[in-house]
Amino acid sequence: MRFPAEPFRIKVVEPLRRVSREERVRHITEAGLNIFAVPADTIYVDLLTDSGTSAMSDNQWAGIMMGDESYAGSRNFYNFQKAVRDIFGYPFVIPTHQGRVAENLLFSTVLKKGDIVPNNIHFDTTRANVQHQGAEAADLVIDEGLDPSSLHPFKGNLDPAKLDRLLTEKKGRVPLVMLTVTNNSGGGQPVSLANIRQVRVVCTKHGVPLFFDACRFAENCYFIQQRESGQANRSIEEIAKELFSYGDGCTMSAKKDGLVNIGGFLAMKNEEWSKAITNLLILIEGFPTYGGLAGRDLEAIARGLREVLSEDYLAFRTGQVAHLGDLLDQAGVPIVKPVGGHAVYIDAKRFLPNIPQSQFPGQALVVALYREYGIRAVEVGSLMFAQPDEKTGEMVYPKLELVRLAVPRRVYTTEHMRYVAESVIELFRDRDKLRGLRVTYEAPVLRHFTARLEELAPEPATR
Ligand SMILES: *Cc1c(COP(=O)(O)O)cnc(C)c1O
């Protein structure tokens, strides 16, 4: 159960406020049982997301002071471009202020109505951006990737046979294949180099380009180094370079493995696409050397991308998340195994077997974690993904009903993780007290961000 202790020491502290249960009950009720709508300063340990929540290093903060805020040609852009080219190897680098803008620019340029985009599993913004173009998002993860108890070391792998079949049957309708490393919506599970090579072969056979959703590329590369045969003696940077060499480009949210609070980019080999995207970028994000970011942000990303390749950092990072998972697992809490790179995922179907998916067991668990313990988690299940079938109108529920405990990078100590584990374990013992929920308001897309819900009345006691 030992893992590498923090490879950093603390220079600045941010006090946390502890609030009463009474106050939390008031906030979560006013929020319509939507955890996105509670004030963050009423939360003790915030595991909503690992996105944009990283602590930056002294080196990155020093870089912030080196911001060159020239409208065009800022020196920070060149540092950023060089870091991306060095690691990812794609010549055309387009900054954006978030990952979803990179997705939107790419898909609005290359997709048309009726197209299909395969992926291992689309992340929610990726799926929404594909569908926004009138295209279809196809999830082709290996079967083990949908089995919360499978111990496959690379559960993020995309099934090359499924891909080959889809590209054969839907010939001409697939402008690109995406591959998400690590597979966020499937539990933060990695994709192996061997699988990426196979996917590349299938893409080449059908003449379709391959793009990575690269948000957690460094964590994925660390798992390759640790788990894939023949990779143990290679550096993270070497592995990353090989991984990206099999692709034609990537979308990236720097808010993950860029170790920054805001930023993203698109990088690619295709000059035509990059030109068309750059024109759109100027229309909606900004000039090509800043793309919606300040010069100082670009500098922080440039430095973050190099720091994230540190093996000491990645051993601690993935070790801290695994430690939280071990504590829960040993107490019998059902979690997705093996534990992924950035989060521990609780299997809400098994945690709350008496609450059907139509009553949002994952969200019920999220609400209870905040109300009872001041912990914020997020549902990755029916509230996020259930959609009515286009033809029958019947609700289609996702296979996995998960609650994600996402661990921000370099932010919380191991003692915080212990507090979270003890809280979840206590709630697991009291799980019979939890009730199902029902939606009272929802938006047409990405409803989980703004939905309002209420708790269902307790079942009348059976005679
Ligand atoms: C976060 C994320 C995105 C979107 O990035 P944003 O910066 O939040 O817009 C896309 N794909 C994956 C896998 C992600 O984790």
The ligand as an ORCA input file, in Angstrom:
! r2SCAN-3c Opt
* xyz 0 1
  C     -11.738     17.541    -20.631
  C     -11.824     16.727    -21.810
  C     -12.205     17.291    -23.037
  C     -12.660     18.723    -23.194
  O     -11.733     19.662    -22.731
  P     -12.175     21.052    -22.058
  O     -10.884     21.768    -21.847
  O     -12.898     20.742    -20.799
  O     -13.050     21.772    -23.031
  C     -12.196     16.452    -24.135
  N     -11.874     15.143    -24.044
  C     -11.519     14.578    -22.875
  C     -11.128     13.131    -22.834
  C     -11.486     15.340    -21.720
  O     -11.136     14.768    -20.572
*
